Amino acid sequence: MRVFTLGAAASGGMRQVISWLQAERGAVDPAEADIIEAHGWRAGWRGRALARRLGLPLVVVVHAYPPAPAPGRWLWWGLEHGLRPAPSAYVAVSRPLARWVGARVGGPVAVVPLVPPRPAPLPRGRARAALGLPAGERLVGTIGRLVPDKGCDLLLEAWARLPDPVRRGWRLVVVGDGPQRVRLQRLARRLGVAGTVIWPGAVDGAGRLVQAFDVYVQASRREGLGLAALEAAAAGVPAVLTLGGGLAEIAPLAPAAVPEASPAALAAGLLRLITMDDAARRRAGQDFRRRAEARFPPGAGLAALTDWYARLAVPGGPGPQGGRPGRVRRR
């Protein structure tokens, strides 16, 4: 099964997945492919023209929800439903995302968590130096684009809810950049916590630096899956995770899982971890690592995706989750 992998300008997690799949499969000329595999909504729109020109089936692999603001939603809806040919099938990286996509495209969606092999995390001292962080302070950290879905505003509100004596001696580190950065920095000032928040900005390979943190937090309203949370788990860093979207499949493995969009619940989860003694936090991080590796081992998903494509290539073959997607036609 020859798969041509197509990806638009992508987020860090999607770039990791695309690079991993291309490295595993080797170079594939689209004219010699059996399937065009487009990662992300934008790549799916580009892939329609290629699929039409080559007479190949198109499978769209969905890693994230469309934009939350209304103009972005309208654009997504019009392009996804108006461009032709329609995809032969969709794949989503988590069950919550698959349910969301399926309800909107009117058909079954395969669920294949794609978890690329993770490079070894940098040791704590080197990771802190790479981020320009103080060596001696205790740090709560988060990694992600500064967009509404990531919930950084909720995180700042939760951080401000912590009692001053508890928060004293801790700093919150927000690694990432995006259109909400200025708004979020203003929010931190308004909440009175600006002096306790560090903004390193976007950092290449930020997942390798997660050992810089004593506690990791992901405050997302919704996530496709949550590769940054898995990187924290792989580094043995205890985490507070929301149940937003596909992150709900990882959060129960962490020391603290809280409802999405609730600063009060997020504050309670943070309070639980930062008031632990150091040894208890380390044990919680190692337990998180063992559970996450058992559920989402590095390299998971490639074999399942390849097998699913092979079955799709058989006329009338089984579709995802027992359904029957549009058939994949082979030349």
N, C-alpha and C positions, 0 to 999 in steps of 0.2 A: 504494500500500500504506500504509494508515493504521495506525500502531503506537502503542498506549498504553503508555507506559513507567512501570513501577511499581518503586519502590525503598524498602526498609526503611531504618531508621537504619543508615547505612553508614560504612565506613572512609573515610579521605581519598581513596584511589585510586578506590574505587567511586563516591564522590560526584562526583569529577571526570568520570568516564565518563558518569554519569547526566545531569549538568548539560549536558555537551557534546551528548549525543544529543537531549535535549529542546530545546536551543537550535537545533540543526540541523533538527529535524523540525517545530518549532512546536507550539503547543498542540493536543492531540487529545482530544476528549471520548471517554471509554471507550464510550459508547453508539454512537458513530459509527466505532469502530475496527474493523479487520479482525483484529488480533492483539493479545493482551496479552503484553507483554514484561516479565518480572519479573527484576530484578537481585538475585541473592543468594538463599540458601536461605529466609530469613525472608519475603522478598517473594514468593517462589514459593508459600509456604504461604498467605499472604494472597490471592494472586492466584487460587487455586483457587475461593474463594467467588465472586469477581467473574466468573471464567470460567463458572462454573455458572449464575450469575444471568443473564448476558448471552448465553449460548450461544456463547461465543467460544473459539477455541483459545488455549492458554497455552504460551508458550515461556519456559523458565527459563534465564537467562544466569548461569553459575557463574563467579565471580571468585576464589574461595578454597575451600580444603578446610574441611570441618566441624570443630568443636572437637576437639582432641586428647584431653582428659580423658574417661574412660569415661562419666560421666553425660551429658556433652554429646553423645557419639557415640550413646548409646542414644536420647536424645530426638530427635536428627536422624533416626536410622534409622526410628523409629516414625512421625514426622510425614511424612517424605518418601515412605514406602511405604504409609502408611495413609490419608492424606487423598485425597479425590476431588473432581473428576476428576484423573486423572494428567496431567502435562504432555504436550502433543502432541510436544514435542521439547526437547532440551537443547542449549545452546551453552556451550563452555568457552573461556577466553581463552588457553589453551596446550595443547600436545599431551600433556604429562605429566598435566595436570589432566583432560583429556578421557578419557584411558585410565583414570584412577582412577574418574571418575564413571561411565563406560560399564560398567565391571566391576561396579558396584554397583546401577545402575538397569536393567541387563539390555538395553541397546540402544545403537545408535551415537550418538555425540555430535559435533556440528559443532565445528570449531576455528576461531575468529575472534579473533585478537589485537585488542583494542580499546585504541587508544593515543590519548588525547585530545590536542589541540594543547596545547603547553606554554607557559605564560607565560614571558617573558624572565627569566632568573635575575637577582637583585640582584647588583651588584658586590660584590666581596669585603669591602670595608670596611663597607658598609651591611649586608651579611648578618651579619657578625660583631657589629655593633652591635645588630641586631635580636634576636640570640640572647644578648646580654650576654656575649660572648666576648672574651678578650684579643686585642689587635690584633697583637702581635708573635710569638705562639707558633705552633708548627707543630701542626696539628690533624688527627687521624683522626676522622671522623664517621660516624654511622649514624642513620637515621630510621626509626621504626616503632613500632607498639604493643608494649608490654612484656608479651608473651604467649609461651608456650613455642615456638610455631612460628617466631618471629622469631629465636630462637637467641642472645639477648643474653647468656645464661649462658655459652654457648660462646665468645662474643666476649671476655668478661671473662677466661675461662680462657686464651684465646690471648694476650690482652694481657699477662697475668701471665707467660707463657712467654718473652716477649721479654727478651733480656739487658738488664740495667739500663743499661749504657752506650748501648745503642741507643735504649731508651725515653726516656732523659733528654732533655729539651728538647721532648718531644711530650706532648700531652694527648689523651685519648679523650673524645669528645663524644657522648652518647646523647640524641637528640632524640625525645621521645615519652613516653607515660605508659601505665599499664595495671595490671592486678592483680598483676604480678610486681615492681613497682618496689621495694618494701621488701625483698623477698627478694634482689633483685639488688644492692641497695646493701649488704646484709649480706655477700653473696658477695664484693663488691669489697673490703670491709674484711678478710674472712678471707683473701683472696688477697694482701693487702698492697699493693693498687694504688688504694685509695680516693682518695688524694691526687692521683692523676693522671687521675681521671675526673670529667667535668662533666655534670650532669643538668639541662638547661634545662627539661625537662617537655614537655608537648604544646604545639605552636605552630601556629597557623593558617597555611596556605600554606607549610609547611616546605620543600616542594620548591623554592621560589624562593630558598631560603637556602643551597643546597648549595655555592655557591662560597665559603662560609666555610671549607670544609675543603680541606686539601692532599691528602688521600686519603679516599675514601669506602669503606665496608665494609658488606656485607650478609651476615650470618652465618646466614641462615634455614635451618631444617631443611626447610621446604617453603614455597613461594610459589605463588599462582595464576599470576602472571606476574612482577611486580616493577617497578611503575611508578616507585618511588623510585630504582631503579638506572638506569632510563632518564632520569630527571631529572638524575642525576649525569652521565650520558653527555652529555646536551644541554648541560650547563654545562662540559664539558671537564675533569671531575675524574676522575683515574685511580681505578680501583676494584678491590677484592678482593671477589669474589662467589662464593658457594657454588653447587653444582649441585643445590640442593634444589627439587624440584617444577618448576614452570614457570620458575624462575630459571635452570634449565639451558639455556633457549633464549637467554638474554642473557649468561650468564657467559662463554661462549667468545669473546665480542666484547670483553671487558674485558682489561686487562693481566694480571690474575691470576684464574684460575678454580680453585677447590679443592673437594674432596669435602665434602658436608654432614656435620655432626655430628662433625667432627674438629678439635679445638682445635689439634693439632699442625700440621695442614695449613694452617689459618687463620693461625697464627702465622708459618709459612713464607711465605705470601703477603704478609702485612703486612711482614715483614722485607725482602722483595724490594723493595717500593715505598718504604718509608720510608728505606732506605739508598741510594736513587737520588739523584743530584744534582738540584737544582731544575729544570734545563733538561730532563733526561731525563724527569722526572715530567710536566712540561708537555707534552712530545711524546707520552708515553703517553696522557695525557688527551685530546689532540686526535685521536689515532688511534682511541680508544674512541668519541669523538663521531662520527667519520665512519662507522665500521662500524655503530654503533647506528642512525644516521639512515638508512643504506641498508637495513637489515633491518627497522626499526620506525619508518617516517617518521611525524611528527606527523599525526594525523587518520586513521591507518590503521584499517581495519576497518569503517567505516560503510558504504562502498559494497558490500563483500563481504557484510555482514549483510543489507542491503536486497535484494541480488540473491538471497541464499539464501531469504529470506522469500518473494520473488516465485515462486521455483521450488517451494517447499513448497506454495504455494497451488494449484498445478496437481495435480489428482488423479493419484496414482501418480508424481509428479515425483521427480527424483533427490534422495536424502537426503544427509546429510553423509558425506564420505569414502567415497562409493559405496554407502552403506547406504540403507535406507528407514525413516525414522522414522514415527511415527503421523501420518496425514495431517492437514493443517491444513484445517479446514472453513471455507468462506466463506459468510456469510449471503446 
